[in-house]
Amino acid sequence: MDMEKAKKKLNLKPVWIVVSFIVLFAIALMPTPASLPVMGKMALAILAFAVIMWVTEAVSYPVSSTMIVALIIMLIGFSPIEKLGPSMGNPMAAGKPLAEDALFGTQNALKLAFSGFSSSAVALVAAALFLATAMQVTNLHKRLALLVLSIVGNKTNAVVAGSIIVSIILAFFVPSATARAGAVVPILLGMVTAFGAKKDSRLAALLVITAVQAVSIWNIGIKTGAAQNMVAMGFINKTFNEDVSWGEWFMYAAPWSVIMSIVLYFVMINVIKPETSEIEGGKELVKAQLAELGPVTPKEWRLIAISVALLFFWATEGKFHPIDSSSITLIALAIMLTPKVGVFSWGDVEKLIPWGTIIVFAIGISLGNLLLQTTGAQWLSDKTFGIMGLEHLPLLATIALITVFNILIHLGFASATSLSSALIPVFIALTSTLGLKDNAIGFVLIQQFVISFGFLLPVSAPQNMLAYGTGTFTVKDFLKAGIPLTIIAYLLILLFSATYWKWIGLI
């Protein structure tokens, strides 16, 4: 009872809500710098509000997104128009005569607040959530995981390797990090139980931490592996009017993820020593669970066919056909929902889809668009990174410094999607300041890879929190594995920047 009272007394969420509004109004009311439009200052005020809300989780992400929409309508709608182009929905673009103190208007601000919903990236994320749900409804992701683990055997090191392989395979077909972790972790816990080990044993910690770290690694390797990748692509498409296909992303990032997967194996088996070198009865348990699933159902076969076809079209985008990733995924969704041909009905998945995720994703893109279009991101980039003198440094040194900044700021964010929404517009603006030109997209992509680093803390990613909720490991356990993984991942980013990515023309 005393502990419960202490927790209630330590509830600081109301305090953080107040703090976020104080910071919002403090920035909004301070004098506007000559180099920054009023709208840009208001956009930065909203960004500061959003960051505090996201980092502290004072309210849920969908609630904070709704608050951000309201702030955009009020603060941007009642800001003077100044020198803004047609992309802002400027009434001047329509040739209407305006007074010197004319306001942007709440109607135009509302359009801007919902601009994220028109992004093709949002359509891809929404369709990907349906695909992940289809896997859960049919249990196909569980069957895939069990098949791999049934092959690797009972040796502890083999099971560690098997959990990594499962995470890699699922990353191709399940575009949700949380869903992938949710498929693998319960199976691994079942194997631990079969051996008779406790839930808080070294063996359990080893297997569960390995699985979720592998998920984070392959969030980077595959474009459709995580929602934050779609955030970055949305901003890249809008700013540079260029796309990075699924195949191109795979060519850039997959080699890094392959090497990191090997590193993960050796780090885990050396950092967390299990009580035993063999899980007696583990293989039998996995086979028993496979038997419980029964033979592959017609729905599963249809989902396999759709998933393989989808993977083919993703991988050959821009080579064998002109259909983009978002469009082909929506077509697959339509097929999955078609009666008799598909794998589920709307009623089957309506309660399983995290609709709030789509809202958070879209509003995050809207906020990023606002920062870019009001030049708020450019001003913030100049002031934040200008003092470092980055424009005088070689590109590799710049990547080294910005990557450290990126890793450190991630410590405060529980959502890589929110982090992408906050940072990618700033990094895009930085490419202009540095005059990177042909290297601009590559620079932004590399920083997006780093945004997906979730190796250090359980709160660094949703899949980490899912695993932490099992009670199989402590924060200290996670750090023991996360620190060497983060250091090696950082050094590998620099090595790739100096060699492979340079050779293939990414930077």
PyMOL commands that set and color helices and strands:
alter all, ss='L'
color gray80, all
select helices_A, chain A and resi 2-9+13-29+38-56+61-77+86-88+91-94+106-113+115-118+120-138+140-152+156-173+177-195+202-221+223-225+227-240+246-271+282-293+298-315+325-337+346-349+355-373+376-386+390-392+395-410+416-434+437-451+458-460+462-468+475-498+500-503
alter helices_A, ss='H'
color red, helices_A
deselect
rebuild
show_as cartoon
